[in-house]
Structure formats: structure tokens, C-alpha cells
Amino acid sequence: MSKLNRGFRRQWNATILASDIDNGSTDNISIASMSLDISSFSCEDLGPNTVTLTVTDGGGNSSSCTSIVTVVDTMDPTVVTQNITVQLDATGNATIVTDRYRQWLFG
């Protein structure tokens, strides 16, 4: 079992190839194909994910091994602010409810 860390940058998803997981698979004749059971990851896959690499040779024989792909969120959040005007009450205080403004901005 090997490990691979994959992070998000300007995208909301990440894709890996069999070559990202393969650590030197061999065959006595030739390797015909390498495939992964999972190759695409999103924010819903944060943390460790078990991925299976299957290698098939020219004779149709195959072997599989698992690796851990750890998906990390490397993107900073985007902060959006707005100016507001508040009315003070008789005691000189005002209350701002942030959820109301979050719902207005993001629906």
C-alpha cells in the first residue's frame, strides 16, 4: 500500500491517473493496462480514500493493490463583505444577525 496526497487549487475537484499510484508494477512479458477504481475526487472526498490499482498483462492476467489518496482542501475561503447602516436603540446598542446577510448573498 502506498500513499498520495492530492490537494485542491483553483478547481473544485482533482483527478489522478494510474501512474500517480503505480510504484513500479512489473510483468514478465508486458503490462497491457493499468486502471483505478476511483480517479476523481471532490470536496466531499476530503480525508483518506482507499483507491485500488489493477494491472493487467498481455495474457489477460491481472493483479490489484490498494493505496490511500488523501484529499486536502488547500484553498483559502473567499470573504465577501458589504457596508451596512445600523440604527442604535435607546441604550446605544445595535445587533447584527450574520445569517441573514449570508442567506441574502448565497441564497
VEXDREN-2710 file (C-alpha; in Angstrom, 1 decimal):
% VEXDREN-2710
k/r/px/py/pz
1/MET/0.0/0.0/0.0
2/SER/1.3/3.5/-0.9
3/LYS/0.1/7.0/-0.1
4/LEU/-0.6/10.0/-2.3
5/ASN/-1.8/13.4/-1.1
6/ARG/-3.8/15.4/-3.6
7/GLY/-5.0/19.0/-2.9
8/PHE/-7.4/21.4/-4.5
9/ARG/-6.1/24.6/-6.0
10/ARG/-8.2/26.7/-8.3
11/GLN/-10.6/23.8/-9.1
12/TRP/-13.3/22.2/-7.1
13/ASN/-12.1/18.7/-8.0
14/ALA/-9.0/16.7/-8.6
15/THR/-8.2/13.8/-10.9
16/ILE/-5.5/11.2/-10.6
17/LEU/-4.0/8.8/-13.1
18/ALA/-2.9/5.2/-12.6
19/SER/0.7/6.4/-13.0
20/ASP/0.2/8.6/-9.9
21/ILE/-0.5/5.5/-7.8
22/ASP/1.8/3.0/-9.6
23/ASN/5.1/2.5/-7.7
24/GLY/6.9/0.2/-10.2
25/SER/4.4/-2.6/-11.2
26/THR/6.1/-5.2/-13.5
27/ASP/5.3/-8.3/-15.5
28/ASN/7.5/-11.0/-17.1
29/ILE/6.1/-10.2/-20.6
30/SER/4.3/-6.8/-20.7
31/ILE/1.7/-4.7/-18.9
32/ALA/-1.3/-4.1/-21.2
33/SER/-3.2/-1.8/-18.9
34/MET/-3.5/-0.1/-15.6
35/SER/-6.8/1.2/-14.1
36/LEU/-8.1/2.8/-11.0
37/ASP/-11.4/2.1/-9.3
38/ILE/-11.6/5.8/-8.3
39/SER/-9.9/8.6/-10.1
40/SER/-12.0/11.7/-9.5
41/PHE/-12.3/13.5/-6.1
42/SER/-14.3/16.5/-4.9
43/CYS/-14.7/18.4/-1.6
44/GLU/-17.0/15.6/-0.5
45/ASP/-14.0/13.2/-0.5
46/LEU/-11.8/15.2/2.0
47/GLY/-9.5/12.9/4.0
48/PRO/-8.2/9.5/3.3
49/ASN/-9.7/7.5/0.4
50/THR/-8.8/3.9/-0.5
51/VAL/-8.1/3.5/-4.2
52/THR/-7.5/0.2/-6.0
53/LEU/-4.9/0.0/-8.8
54/THR/-5.5/-3.0/-11.2
55/VAL/-2.7/-4.0/-13.5
56/THR/-3.4/-6.4/-16.4
57/ASP/-0.8/-8.1/-18.6
58/GLY/-0.8/-9.1/-22.2
59/GLY/-2.1/-12.5/-21.4
60/GLY/-5.2/-11.2/-19.5
61/ASN/-3.8/-11.9/-16.0
62/SER/-4.4/-9.2/-13.5
63/SER/-3.4/-8.1/-10.0
64/SER/-4.6/-5.4/-7.7
65/CYS/-3.2/-3.4/-4.9
66/THR/-4.7/-0.5/-2.8
67/SER/-3.3/2.9/-2.0
68/ILE/-4.5/5.7/0.2
69/VAL/-5.2/9.0/-1.6
70/THR/-5.7/11.8/1.0
71/VAL/-7.7/14.7/-0.4
72/VAL/-6.9/18.0/1.3
73/ASP/-8.5/21.4/0.9
74/THR/-5.7/23.9/0.2
75/MET/-8.0/26.8/-1.0
76/ASP/-8.5/29.7/1.3
77/PRO/-12.1/30.8/1.7
78/THR/-13.3/33.9/-0.2
79/VAL/-14.6/36.6/2.1
80/VAL/-17.2/39.0/0.8
81/THR/-18.2/41.9/2.8
82/GLN/-20.7/44.8/2.5
83/ASN/-21.3/48.1/4.2
84/ILE/-24.4/48.4/6.3
85/THR/-26.1/51.1/8.3
86/VAL/-27.5/50.2/11.7
87/GLN/-29.9/52.1/13.9
88/LEU/-28.9/52.3/17.6
89/ASP/-31.6/51.5/20.2
90/ALA/-32.3/53.7/23.2
91/THR/-29.4/52.3/25.1
92/GLY/-26.9/53.0/22.2
93/ASN/-26.7/49.3/21.0
94/ALA/-27.4/47.5/17.8
95/THR/-27.5/43.8/16.9
96/ILE/-26.3/42.4/13.5
97/VAL/-27.5/38.9/12.6
98/THR/-24.9/37.4/10.2
99/ASP/-27.1/34.5/9.0
100/ARG/-29.5/37.0/7.4
101/TYR/-26.7/38.5/5.3
102/ARG/-25.2/35.1/4.4
103/GLN/-28.6/34.0/3.1
104/TRP/-29.0/37.2/1.1
105/LEU/-25.6/36.7/-0.6
106/PHE/-25.6/32.9/-1.2
107/GLY/-29.3/32.1/-1.3
END
